Amino acid sequence: MGVTEVRGGVDVTLTARALAVDVALLVDKIVPHAVAAEGLFTLLPGESRTVHVTGLTVQDAGALADPRVLRTANQLVTPHLVLDGGVR
């Protein structure tokens, strides 16, 4: 997972190690007013996507890998994440 500070928030780049279905960043669990620009997308193995998040700073980046924040539908059938930087 890569986090870059940009005007108005951060850009979070996620890369899948395996098929990741319905990826979501529940950033309001970190900062109540934070908003991810998109969610519930699928990533193929090796595919990356950058999501703009308003209301966060790079200092909040460590909390993004928390399994309560970085979610996928895959977690319904297996407890580990399939995204680089996620909690196993």
Secondary structure as GFF3:
##gff-version 3
##sequence-region A 1 88
A	DSSP	beta_strand	2	6	.	.	.	ID=ss1
A	DSSP	beta_strand	9	15	.	.	.	ID=ss2
A	DSSP	beta_strand	20	25	.	.	.	ID=ss3
A	DSSP	three_ten_helix	27	29	.	.	.	ID=ss4
A	DSSP	beta_strand	35	36	.	.	.	ID=ss5
A	DSSP	beta_strand	41	43	.	.	.	ID=ss6
A	DSSP	beta_strand	48	54	.	.	.	ID=ss7
A	DSSP	three_ten_helix	58	65	.	.	.	ID=ss8
A	DSSP	beta_strand	70	71	.	.	.	ID=ss9
A	DSSP	three_ten_helix	73	76	.	.	.	ID=ss10
###
